[in-house]
C-alpha cells in the first residue's frame, strides 16, 4: 500500500493535549492539565509537518493559549467542532492532513481528512471511527504516542532516542 503524502497535523486541545477535565471555582474555569512529554515529541515532527492546534473551548481559551501558543509556540485557533472540517478545507489540503481528536463529534472531521487519530480515552464511538487509537490517554502522552506513530507510518522512521541530536535541549525548538 502506498503511503499518503502528509503535510499537516491538526490537533484538538482539550482531551488530546489535556486529560479533558476542566477545573472550576465559583470564579469560573481556572485550570487544565497538560502532559509534559507531548511538546518534546512534537519537536520530532517540526521539520516534517505543519503543526496546528485548535480548541472549541471559549471559556478556557486563555488557559489553552498560555500553554499551546505562548509556552509551546504552536499556532492556535478557536474553532467549533462543527466548523473544523470547513476550517481545515479553507487552510489545508484535507488529503494531506492528519487530525487528532477525542470528542463525540470529532468523527465529523475524521471522515474528511487523510488520517485520523484518537487518544485512548476518547469517546468510544470516536475511537471506533479513528484510523489509529493511542494506548495513552489525553494529557498523559497521547500526542507523544501519535507523533511516534506518524514518524513510523508516514516517514518510515522508527524512534531511537539514542540517535537524536540534543544540541537545542528539550522543548527548545520553539521559535
VENSULFEN-V269735 format. One record per run of one state. SS is the DSSP state (H for helix, E for strand, L for the rest). FROM is the first residue (numbers start at 1). TO is the last residue. If there is no record, write none. Layout:
ss->SS from->FROM to->TO
ss->SS from->FROM to->TO
This chain:
ss->L from->1 to->7
ss->E from->8 to->12
ss->L from->13 to->17
ss->E from->18 to->18
ss->L from->19 to->22
ss->E from->23 to->25
ss->L from->26 to->27
ss->E from->28 to->31
ss->L from->32 to->33
ss->E from->34 to->34
ss->L from->35 to->36
ss->H from->37 to->43
ss->L from->44 to->49
ss->E from->50 to->55
ss->L from->56 to->60
ss->H from->61 to->71
ss->L from->72 to->74
ss->E from->75 to->78
ss->L from->79 to->80
ss->H from->81 to->91
ss->L from->92 to->93
ss->H from->94 to->96
ss->E from->97 to->100
ss->L from->101 to->106
ss->H from->107 to->110
ss->L from->111 to->114
ss->E from->115 to->118
ss->L from->119 to->123
ss->H from->124 to->129
ss->L from->130 to->131
ss->E from->132 to->133
ss->L from->134 to->141
ss->H from->142 to->155
ss->L from->156 to->160
ss->H from->161 to->163
ss->L from->164 to->175
